[in-house]
Structure formats: C-alpha cells, structure tokens
C-alpha cells in the first residue's frame, strides 16, 4: 500500500509540474506587452492562439505518440523537451528584437505542455495504481496538481511582479516555471524506473498462489 501512496504522490507532483506550468504560462502574454513592448491586442491574439490552437494540434499528436511509446515515457520526453525549450526561452534577450524566436518558443512550449496535459491522467494505468484506489489517486492528483497551482500561483506571481521591476519579475517567474518542469521531469523519471522494476518482479498475488 505504501508504494501506491508514494506513486500517487509522485504522480500528483508530476501533474503539478504540467498544470502548474500551464497556469503559469498565462504570464507569457503580459510579458509580451509589458517587457517586449508588443500591443495588448497583439499579445491577446497570441494568447488565444496559444491556448486554443495548440489544443487542437497537441492532444491528437500526443495520443498518436503515446500509442507507440507509452504514456509515461511520453511524459518523460515531454518534460525534457519543455525544459530545453524553457532554458532557451530564458536565454533570449528581453527585447522585441528577439520577438519571432520568442513567439516560436512560446508556441512550442504551449504545444508540448498541452500534449502532456492531455495524456497525463491516462498514465495512471501504467504506474500500476490499483483500480480500487484509482478514484482516490485521481482526487489527490487533482488536489495537488490542479487546485494548488490554481490557488497558489497567481498570488505568488502577482506578488513577485509587484515587488520587482518587470524584467526581473518575469525572470523569477520563468525560473519558477522551469522549476515546475524539472519537478515534473524528476517525478516522471522515477515513476518510469519504478514501473520498469515492477515489470521485472513477479506479481505477489500470482506468486503466492
């Protein structure tokens, strides 16, 4: 039972990584208008495209890839890609001279994140969480993974923006977003390793018969 609990908490933190990044990436829109000096209408249009356009493309692609390589593996690779993109994004100069690459990076990040968001809960089966505790697992994951970022991130990021100059504040926010991706990556990696180990061991129920 304890292993399940550990896995459920790790899974919850993995969801937190994906959804926390999803929530926090809404700060990319004001970054465009405040720091990069793009018009509010333009950054609003970008946000709409980012939020809805990526959903149409991201989820079906994710589903197709997951069928080939497995969902947990997809999560690990997704986190790696997102971390690399985020680091490049953070290295970009905070000026509109780099506007096009920054826009491309933002869309790429949103695409990867939406793709992961679409398949993360289906990875529960692969973790080996017992069907009987599936409901509990999902409720813990929802609480930690969804409610926590929804409740905590905006006040925290708001406070960071109030306390610092815009460029500095966004650097801190982007670092937090990167931290969430790293957390999710570590959790998904540990879960993958645990899953591989459990495959090698005979199932105790069958061994006891």
Buried (B, 14 or more C-beta within 10 A) or exposed (E): EEEBBEBBBBBBBBBBBBBBBBBBBBBBBBBBBBBBEBEEEEBBEBBEBBBEBBBEBBBEBBBEBBEEEBBBBBBBBBBBBBBEBBEBBBEBEBEEEBBEEBBEBBBBBBBBBBBBBBBBBBBBEBBBBEEEBEEBBBEBBBEBBBEBBEEEBBEBBEEBBEEBEEEEBBBBBBEBBBBBBBBBBBBBBBBBEBBEEEEEEEEEEEEEE
